[in-house]
Amino acid sequence: MTSAEVLLVGGGPAGSSCAWTLRQAGIDVLLLDRARFPRDKVCAGWITPAVVEALDLDVNDYRRTRTFQPITAFRTGVMGRDLVDTAYGSAVSFGILRREFDHYLLERSRARLALDVHVNRIERTAAGWLVNGEYAAPLLVGAAGHFCPVARWLNGPRRDEAVIAAKEVEFVLSPAQASVCRVSADAPEIYFCPDLAGYGWCFRKEQVLNVGIGRQDRHGLSEHLERFVAGLQHAGRLPHDLPNAWRGHAYLLYDSSPRAMVAENMLLIGDAAGLAYSQSGEGIRPAVESGLLAAQAILAVIRDHRSDALANYHTTMQARFGRRAGPHDRAMSGNGLLPRAAVSGVARRLLGTRWFSRHVVLDRWFLHRHEAPITKRVVP
Ligand SMILES: Cc1cc2nc3c(=O)[nH]c(=O)nc-3n(C[C@H](O)[C@H](O)[C@H](O)COP(=O)(O)OP(=O)(O)OC[C@H]3O[C@@H](n4cnc5c(N)ncnc54)[C@H](O)[C@@H]3O)c2cc1C
């Protein structure tokens, strides 16, 4: 049996941020992940400055041997219509490769690691939790993404979840592909679907190109993707020989996720709790911030013996991300990337205007510039 003060399942941005903060406070953390790192994660790899700040990322150290693409502009609009160019003049986001980013954060956390361990058995014991019959701790944190086994233990198998389904390809452009690709590295392109049930993107990070689409209705996803890519190739923006290496994944949006995040001596963070921002689908910032807030709650339990601290995590998360809709609200408002009220011809026209693109789509929905970052300083 291997024991620790805290068991963390999942070593993505949520798990590593939580482990990093707990380790700095001297807590014995054991982190389990089914992968060996470095490992890939289906993701466009776009992060906002709030993530850099929350992680206290040493950018110069990070970018020395890794991809770190500053973004100073965006091209946004509706598929098949003219796009709007919005320039900021300085970096408002960055592009990273998840294979590098997650590995860097996990190593930096200094948690004890048990990798190549697929968690599939969770049991309550008198002393706390026993995982796979082998790993024990009084406190358990679920950070294993959308299909997290700890989330399933807490919430049961959910069939009523309004899942966002996404598909993408990420690859290094050959010199020939780079010469015909018109997607600029400092200006990602965001294309809303005409029915506003999702959006596609083209995102170049130095010599790496990421193209993908995310939508509320997973059944039509492949057809929407094919139409989206064919349209861009026809318009001469993308090379015609994209590799046939499309990968899919799913996640929940915060507003419509029905998942409980807390039980006795158990917390969920990141995608396991269903935290992605509702309009943009950005999940790395909520994953990191929830990891920091969970660490704060855990430290209050371990150091200050405040038995109510884990229950307070729920309140803290609501204060940070807003009150979640109940089942009735979800039925009334619809689930998805855009509020139902916005799904109209008016909204499509607005998405083609400069003012709306900059101040609403980008500043509010995608960059969340109105929300100050949570930093490690919130953790005592
Ligand atoms: C196509 C797509 C594009 C996206 N693009 C962006 C983007 O550009 N920017 C952004 O901010 N967000 C994006 N997101 C969302 C973002 O990827 C997630 O919100 C983020 O990765 C969540 O981090 P996490 O740590 O909670 O989980 P994850 O990153 O999913 O990490 C979970 C970890 O748990 C491990 N694990 C899983 N199951 C088990 C198990 N049974 N036992 C042990 N370990 C297990 C996995 O190996 C993994 O290492 C995108 C999502 C998709 C699907």
The ligand as an ORCA input file, in Angstrom:
! r2SCAN-3c Opt
* xyz 0 1
  C     -10.640     19.932    -29.237
  C     -10.443     20.713    -27.961
  C      -9.777     21.929    -28.006
  C      -9.569     22.665    -26.829
  N      -8.867     23.831    -26.908
  C      -8.644     24.542    -25.786
  C      -7.842     25.709    -25.818
  O      -7.290     26.077    -26.862
  N      -7.673     26.423    -24.669
  C      -8.249     26.025    -23.484
  O      -8.091     26.743    -22.476
  N      -8.988     24.900    -23.417
  C      -9.176     24.138    -24.518
  N      -9.859     22.954    -24.438
  C     -10.279     22.475    -23.103
  C      -9.051     21.940    -22.331
  O      -8.342     21.023    -23.131
  C      -9.468     21.273    -21.025
  O     -10.418     22.086    -20.374
  C      -8.279     21.042    -20.100
  O      -7.373     20.123    -20.655
  C      -8.752     20.523    -18.743
  O      -7.636     20.208    -17.945
  P      -7.748     19.076    -16.833
  O      -6.452     19.075    -16.100
  O      -9.001     19.237    -16.087
  O      -7.912     17.682    -17.630
  P      -6.994     17.004    -18.735
  O      -6.121     17.982    -19.381
  O      -7.945     16.217    -19.577
  O      -6.071     15.991    -17.915
  C      -6.619     14.842    -17.340
  C      -5.500     13.835    -17.017
  O      -6.106     12.705    -16.361
  C      -5.571     11.506    -16.875
  N      -6.607     10.469    -16.730
  C      -7.785     10.365    -17.383
  N      -8.464      9.281    -16.978
  C      -7.681      8.665    -16.063
  C      -7.829      7.492    -15.277
  N      -8.929      6.698    -15.354
  N      -6.827      7.140    -14.435
  C      -5.717      7.912    -14.330
  N      -5.534      9.056    -15.051
  C      -6.499      9.408    -15.892
  C      -5.240     11.833    -18.333
  O      -4.205     10.973    -18.808
  C      -4.792     13.301    -18.242
  O      -3.388     13.405    -18.073
  C     -10.070     22.185    -25.594
  C     -10.743     20.954    -25.541
  C     -10.920     20.220    -26.705
  C     -11.616     18.888    -26.623
*
